[in-house]
Amino acid sequence: MTKKIIPLADYITAHDAAEILSAKMGRPIRPGYVHKLKRVRFHVLNQTSKLYHRGDIEACVIRQRGS
């Protein structure tokens, strides 16, 4: 069985994803929060690093808690 080739140009780091979400939402989003998003495709690089799909991050909507 052959592995499917994944274009890594479509994937970004958690730090870059947090910057995109912060600019979109107008409030600071931490890179650790990106790890908790459920509907985002990711690619595992090694045991400690993941890359997140840019299109999924840009389409993501985060609501504020409370009020």
N, C-alpha and C positions, 0 to 999 in steps of 0.2 A: 504494500500500500504506500503510495507516495504522499508526501506532505503537501498541503496547499501553500503556495507562496503568498506571504502577507506583505503588501506594500507598506513599509515602515514610514514612508513619507506622510501617511495619513494619521500617524500616531504621535502624541506629544507626552511630555513628562507631567507628573502631578503638579510641579511648580508652575509650568506654563499653563496648565488647565486652570489652576487657581487664579492666575492673572487674568485669563479670559473671563472666568466667572465673576471676578471682582469688578472688572470693567463693565460687564453686562448688568450686574445687579446693583452697582453703585455702593457697595459696602465690602469690607474685607472678607475674603474667603481663604481659609488656610489650606495648604496642600494636603494635610491630614484628612480634611473633610472630603476631598475628592475620592479617597479610598472607600468611603462609606456609600457612595452613590451606587445604586443597584442597577440601573438601566443603561449602563455605559459599557461598551465593549472595551476589552483591554487585552494586551499581549504581555505575557510574563517574560522578562529578560533573564532574571536570575531569582534567587530566593528572596531578595529584598527590593527588587525594582520591577515596576510595571509601566507600560506605556498605555495611554488612554486614547481612544478614537476621537479625533478632533471634531468630526461632525456630531457625535453624540454629546460632547461637552458643549458645543455651541447651541444645540437644541435643548439642553437641559434648563429647567426652570426650578428655582429654589425659592420657596416661600419663607417669609419671616415667621418665627414662632411668636405666640402670644397675640396680644391685642388684635 
